[in-house]
Amino acid sequence: MALRLIAIFALFLLTACQFDAPLPDRCAPHIGTYRTRWTEISGDCGPQPDALSPEIWQLNDQDIKWRGCTGTVVDSKNNCRVTQVDIRCQDSQTGYVTTSTSVLDWSREGSHAVGEESLRVNGPDGELVCYSTYKVERIRL
């Protein structure tokens, strides 16, 4: 009987330990189509609409320029955190300039990310139009 109780306790201990096991060193690639949702924390830019966007393994300066913007995207070595996103876009028709800075933490399986983004919009003469900080959530569809 004592042996049976020890076996049950050992099984319980092993099961409990699986939940506390260390996570892998790296996060999975974040590839696919993601819905991005912004929730304003502070500021005066107002709500931003949800957006669908493709996500590739890593963005680079060429990808950002291809979208009509310039900037830098830096991923952590383990691909679990986008440590720096600084992107500047200028609307060729209105002259308005949008600058966004953000940090995102990705799930281990690459299915979603959560972070914070600062958005600054300047008019064609450089005047500040609005500035806001948002909670950002990206969810793979």
LINJO-V866097 format. One record per residue. N is the residue number from 0. SS is DSSP state (H for helix, E for strand, L for the rest). PHI is phi in whole degrees, -180 to 180 (none if undefined). PSI is psi as a letter, one per 20 degrees, with the letter a starting at -180 (* if undefined). Layout:
n = [N & N]
ss = [SS & SS]
phi = [PHI & PHI]
psi = [PSI & PSI]
//
This chain:
n = [0 & 1 & 2 & 3 & 4 & 5 & 6 & 7 & 8 & 9 & 10 & 11 & 12 & 13 & 14 & 15 & 16 & 17 & 18 & 19 & 20 & 21 & 22 & 23 & 24 & 25 & 26 & 27 & 28 & 29 & 30 & 31 & 32 & 33 & 34 & 35 & 36 & 37 & 38 & 39 & 40 & 41 & 42 & 43 & 44 & 45 & 46 & 47 & 48 & 49 & 50 & 51 & 52 & 53 & 54 & 55 & 56 & 57 & 58 & 59 & 60 & 61 & 62 & 63 & 64 & 65 & 66 & 67 & 68 & 69 & 70 & 71 & 72 & 73 & 74 & 75 & 76 & 77 & 78 & 79 & 80 & 81 & 82 & 83 & 84 & 85 & 86 & 87 & 88 & 89 & 90 & 91 & 92 & 93 & 94 & 95 & 96 & 97 & 98 & 99 & 100 & 101 & 102 & 103 & 104 & 105 & 106 & 107 & 108 & 109 & 110 & 111 & 112 & 113 & 114 & 115 & 116 & 117 & 118 & 119 & 120 & 121 & 122 & 123 & 124 & 125 & 126 & 127 & 128 & 129 & 130 & 131 & 132 & 133 & 134 & 135 & 136 & 137 & 138 & 139 & 140]
ss = [L & H & H & H & H & H & H & H & H & H & H & H & H & H & H & H & H & H & H & H & L & L & L & L & L & L & L & L & L & L & L & E & E & E & E & E & E & E & E & E & E & E & E & L & L & L & L & L & L & L & E & E & E & E & E & L & L & L & L & L & H & H & H & H & H & H & L & L & E & E & E & E & E & E & E & L & L & L & L & L & E & E & E & E & E & E & E & E & E & E & L & L & L & L & L & L & E & E & E & E & E & E & E & E & E & E & L & L & L & L & L & E & E & E & E & E & E & E & E & E & E & E & L & L & L & L & L & E & E & E & E & E & E & E & E & E & E & E & E & E & L]
phi = [none & -63 & -62 & -65 & -64 & -64 & -64 & -65 & -62 & -62 & -63 & -60 & -63 & -64 & -64 & -64 & -66 & -61 & -72 & -97 & -62 & -64 & -77 & -62 & -66 & -122 & -94 & -64 & -57 & -97 & -125 & 136 & -103 & -121 & -96 & -107 & -124 & -110 & -122 & -68 & -94 & -157 & 114 & -131 & -80 & 87 & -65 & -112 & -71 & -58 & -136 & -103 & -149 & -77 & -125 & -111 & -48 & -149 & -77 & -138 & -56 & -63 & -63 & -66 & -64 & -63 & -84 & 85 & -127 & -126 & 159 & -132 & -129 & -125 & -95 & -67 & -61 & -94 & 67 & -97 & -144 & -89 & -81 & -155 & -131 & -127 & -128 & -126 & -127 & -121 & -76 & -68 & -87 & -100 & 84 & -66 & -117 & -112 & -122 & -127 & -131 & -151 & -135 & -128 & -108 & -94 & -69 & -59 & -90 & 75 & -87 & -158 & -141 & -135 & -169 & -134 & -133 & -103 & -122 & -126 & -119 & -116 & -76 & -62 & -97 & 90 & -68 & -72 & -92 & -164 & -148 & -144 & -117 & -126 & -82 & -117 & -126 & -117 & -127 & -70 & -86]
psi = [g & g & h & g & h & g & g & g & g & g & g & g & g & g & g & h & h & h & h & j & q & q & q & q & h & q & q & q & q & n & p & a & p & q & p & p & p & p & o & p & g & r & a & j & h & a & q & q & q & q & q & p & q & q & p & r & g & p & q & r & h & g & g & g & h & h & j & j & r & q & a & p & p & p & q & r & h & j & j & i & p & o & h & p & o & o & p & p & p & p & o & h & g & h & i & q & p & p & p & q & p & r & p & p & p & q & q & h & j & j & h & r & q & q & a & q & p & p & p & p & p & q & r & h & j & i & q & p & g & r & p & q & p & q & p & p & p & p & p & p & *]
//
